Amino acid sequence: QVQLVESGGGLVQAGGSLRLSCAVSGRPFSGYGIGWFRQAPGKEREFLAAIRWSGDSSTYYGDSVKGRFAISRDYAKNAVYLQMNSLKPEDTAVYYCAAEYIINPGGRPSAGHHEYDYWGQGTQVTVSS
């Protein structure tokens, strides 16, 4: 049973920062990529960032968060983090982490949410102006 549990959401003023955590458990995650997505009411689920769980530590970002958000992994804590800086009211959404099995050993995590196999329950982030 794969489990992904997000935490760290909340209310923050514009310009502030938050760090989201994604606790992963339930199976060896070697070969998986972990991605962060968000969804605001009435909008499509949006790709934010991704990283392979093991091996290549390259990171990948959506255009709307490049330079403001940073993804990282911590094997000791079985966690992936999303550091969010310079937050804007338009960043308000439910934030999700997800896991994707990457078939190609040298491949990169996908930006398409349909490629992800497992999802957390989400954590609300609200940015006030």
C-alpha positions in Angstrom: 0.0 0.0 0.0 1.6 3.3 -1.1 0.9 6.3 1.0 1.7 9.9 0.3 0.8 12.4 3.0 1.1 16.2 2.5 1.5 18.7 5.3 2.6 22.3 5.8 -0.2 24.2 4.1 -1.8 27.2 5.7 -2.6 30.9 5.4 0.3 33.2 4.5 0.5 36.8 3.4 1.7 37.7 -0.1 5.5 37.7 -0.3 5.8 35.1 2.5 7.1 31.5 2.4 5.8 28.0 3.2 7.4 24.6 3.1 5.2 21.7 2.2 6.2 18.2 3.1 5.3 14.9 1.4 5.8 11.8 3.6 6.2 8.7 1.5 5.7 5.1 2.7 4.6 1.7 1.8 7.0 0.3 -0.7 10.5 0.9 -2.1 10.4 4.0 -4.2 13.4 3.4 -6.3 12.4 4.0 -9.9 9.7 6.5 -8.9 9.5 10.2 -9.5 7.7 12.4 -7.0 5.9 15.5 -8.3 4.0 18.4 -6.8 0.8 19.7 -8.4 -1.8 22.2 -7.4 -5.4 22.8 -8.2 -7.4 25.9 -7.7 -11.3 26.0 -7.9 -12.4 25.8 -11.5 -8.9 25.3 -12.9 -6.9 22.4 -14.3 -4.4 20.5 -12.1 -1.1 22.3 -12.6 2.4 20.8 -12.6 4.8 22.6 -10.2 7.9 20.5 -9.7 9.3 17.0 -9.8 12.4 15.0 -8.8 13.4 11.4 -9.0 13.2 9.6 -5.6 16.6 7.9 -6.2 19.6 8.4 -8.4 19.7 11.5 -10.6 18.8 14.5 -8.4 17.8 16.8 -11.3 14.8 18.9 -10.6 12.1 20.1 -12.9 9.7 23.0 -12.6 6.6 24.4 -14.1 7.0 27.9 -15.7 4.7 29.6 -13.2 7.0 28.7 -10.2 10.5 28.7 -11.6 12.8 30.7 -9.4 10.3 30.8 -6.5 9.7 27.2 -5.6 12.3 24.5 -4.9 11.8 20.7 -4.6 14.1 18.5 -2.5 14.2 15.0 -1.1 15.4 13.5 2.2 15.9 9.8 2.3 16.5 9.7 6.0 13.0 11.2 6.6 11.3 9.5 3.6 10.1 12.8 2.5 10.0 15.2 -0.4 9.7 19.0 0.2 8.4 21.9 -1.7 9.9 25.2 -0.5 7.7 28.1 -1.7 9.0 31.6 -1.6 7.6 35.0 -2.8 4.1 33.6 -2.6 1.3 35.4 -4.5 -2.5 35.4 -4.1 -2.7 33.4 -7.4 -0.7 30.6 -5.7 -3.8 29.8 -3.6 -4.8 26.2 -4.3 -4.9 22.7 -2.9 -1.4 21.3 -3.2 -0.8 17.6 -3.9 2.2 15.3 -4.1 2.1 12.3 -6.4 4.3 9.3 -7.4 5.0 8.1 -10.9 6.8 4.9 -11.8 9.4 5.9 -14.5 9.7 3.0 -16.9 12.9 4.3 -18.6 15.7 4.0 -16.0 17.2 7.2 -17.4 13.9 9.0 -17.8 12.7 12.1 -16.1 9.5 12.6 -14.1 6.5 13.7 -16.1 4.8 17.0 -16.0 1.5 15.4 -16.9 -0.7 14.5 -13.9 -2.3 11.6 -15.8 1.1 9.8 -15.6 1.1 9.7 -11.8 0.0 6.5 -10.1 -0.4 7.5 -6.5 -1.7 10.8 -4.9 -1.8 12.3 -1.5 -5.0 13.9 0.0 -3.8 17.4 -0.6 -3.1 20.4 1.6 -4.6 23.8 1.3 -2.4 26.9 0.7 -4.1 30.3 0.9 -2.1 33.5 0.1 -3.8 36.7 1.2 -3.1 40.0 -0.5 
